[in-house]
Amino acid sequence: MDNSQLLLLLVALALGMLIGLQRGWHERNTPAGGRIAGIRTFGLLALSGALAGVLTTPLGPGIAIAMGLAVTLLLGLAHWLDSNDDHDYGMTTVVAGIVTYLTGLLTVLGDLSLAVAVAVITTIVLHFKQTLHQALEHLSDSEMRGILQLALISAVLLPVLPNQSYGPWDALNPYEIWLMVVLIAGISLAAYFAMRLTGPDKGVMITSILGGLASSTALTLSLARMNARVPMPRLLACGILLASAIMYPRILLEVAVINPELLPPLLPPMLAMMLACVISAVWLWIKREPYAEVDTSKLSTQPFQLIPALQFGLLLAAILLIAHGIREHMGEQGLWLVSIVAGLTDVDAITLTLARMAQDSIGSETAVTGITLAAITNTLVKGGLALFAGHASLCRPLWPGLLFAVALALLTLWIL
């Protein structure tokens, strides 16, 4: 046995003991010898899995299967004997033991980082037993249905869609379009649960920050639909502006990775727009609706909203066709127009494209202007989505902040 194998065995032992640490803590008041497995047993289970992985080289995969069956039988027998005494028929420890054995096996035969992740996730799931059970007790039928519907469109439908381009100019990618539908529906459901757990104000802010990291456009549509059902325009406009403010540093990060030379000329317009959105968001947060005036009961009737997400998916497909058509017929001469059209749906794709092109085929000024125009367009689109999917009451607090950001961006472009 070489040093690398010895190291993997020690890692497997440590991972097993991590899981066993939680199990031992959970049953810390049980007298010695009264529990099925503790920190030492779980450590040895993971070590046995790792040893089985090492032995597969000289003995074949049958040894890992045989040892796995032996571990399962021993754990099952121990559980049967223990349940006869205390009439506790929970299978958590048995299942955790099997997972621990497989984690040890994965340490040697599979991906070490994946084995570490499995051990940590298993420990977390075991530790939050009480929290998970309480959450289930308070979960309504509509909320459970919403979770299952989201799982259906994301975990079942999304993976089977082809991730390749179709249609005119190869503009339509079914996987990417449906991914946006999943993202919008997921943000809506996450916003609902965040508001339920922490209240409307904190829930909207948490959702806006996380949604802004993923897609500020999808976040805008989700919050706009929420305002149509439960009017709280100043709070939701604050969330949209906060998500927009996160979009501009994300653009700078993407450019920094692809073409750092574009950062100096791109910083002024991006930082100006971010500053405008942050100032406007802070002002609306101060002026937000009092908690007592917000009635969120209408949200609980249908927390999962798929139809609005599907409508946006169709709109996205149409805009993609337009953008690709312009690019096909106008070429680089219409690059800025392409940037404007591309910004109607997403800024990431055009940002990465222009940053790459600025390395050899276009000037840096052209790239910076194109990226800024895409950001401006996307910012204005949020105001349109607020009117289209929400209500006029949302536009009144939202549009001044968006127009303030656009005005500062245009000013920086004109000055520089």
Salt bridges, closest charged atoms under 4 A:
ASP141 OD2 - ARG145 NH1 2.56
GLU143 OE2 - ARG196 NH1 2.32
ASP201 OD2 - ARG288 NH2 3.83
ASP348 OD1 - ARG250 NE 3.31
